[in-house]
Amino acid sequence: HDYKALYDSVHTQLLNALPLQTLVYPAHDYKARTSSTIEAERTTNPRLTKTKDEFVEIMANLKLSYPKKIDVAVPANMRCGVPDVEE
């Protein structure tokens, strides 16, 4: 896992690039929230408010398993949520 690249990507492409009131829909929210804003994520997200080194350490110690549907979800997200259609 390249947690440094993940941190850089989230901070440069989202948190520091989009307007504060931009709505986002975090996929890994375990508090039943369905949306947030860039401002809320910048100020309250327990991982995104950390330094890069702290973020990397937290992520490395989570020992998360490979997401079951990641191989379907990522390509669909790259096509604006449209899954592959088998012909």
C-alpha positions in Angstrom: 0.0 0.0 0.0 1.3 3.5 -0.9 -0.3 5.5 1.9 2.0 8.5 1.2 0.6 8.7 -2.3 -3.0 8.3 -1.0 -2.4 11.2 1.5 -0.9 13.4 -1.3 -3.7 12.6 -3.7 -6.5 13.3 -1.2 -4.9 16.6 0.0 -3.8 17.9 -3.4 -6.8 16.8 -5.5 -9.6 17.2 -3.0 -9.0 18.9 0.3 -6.8 21.7 -1.0 -8.3 22.0 -4.5 -12.1 22.1 -4.1 -14.3 24.8 -2.6 -15.0 24.3 1.1 -18.7 23.8 0.6 -18.3 21.1 -2.1 -20.4 18.0 -1.2 -18.6 14.7 -1.0 -19.9 11.3 -0.4 -17.4 9.3 1.6 -17.5 5.6 0.8 -16.0 4.5 4.1 -18.1 6.3 6.7 -19.0 4.1 9.6 -21.3 6.6 11.3 -24.1 6.3 8.8 -23.5 9.7 7.2 -24.3 9.8 3.5 -22.5 13.1 2.7 -20.1 15.6 4.0 -18.3 18.7 2.7 -14.7 19.4 2.0 -14.6 21.8 4.9 -16.0 19.2 7.3 -13.5 16.6 6.1 -10.6 19.1 6.4 -11.5 19.9 10.0 -13.1 16.8 11.5 -11.9 13.7 9.7 -9.8 11.8 12.2 -7.3 10.7 9.6 -7.2 13.6 7.2 -6.4 16.1 10.0 -3.1 14.3 10.7 0.3 14.9 9.3 1.4 12.7 6.4 3.6 10.6 8.7 0.8 10.2 11.3 -1.6 9.3 8.5 0.8 6.6 7.1 1.3 5.1 10.5 -2.5 5.0 11.2 -3.3 3.4 7.8 -0.4 0.9 8.1 -1.6 -0.2 11.5 -5.3 -0.7 10.5 -4.4 -4.0 8.8 -7.4 -3.7 6.5 -8.3 -6.6 4.2 -8.6 -6.1 0.5 -12.0 -4.6 -0.2 -14.4 -7.3 -1.6 -15.7 -5.2 -4.4 -12.8 -2.8 -5.1 -12.1 -4.5 -8.5 -15.6 -3.6 -9.6 -16.0 -0.2 -7.8 -12.8 1.5 -9.0 -13.4 0.9 -12.7 -17.0 2.0 -12.3 -15.9 5.1 -10.5 -13.5 5.9 -13.3 -16.6 5.8 -15.6 -18.7 8.0 -13.4 -20.3 5.1 -11.6 -21.3 3.1 -14.7 -20.4 -0.6 -14.2 -19.3 -2.8 -17.1 -22.1 -4.3 -19.0 -21.5 -7.8 -20.2 -22.5 -8.5 -23.7 
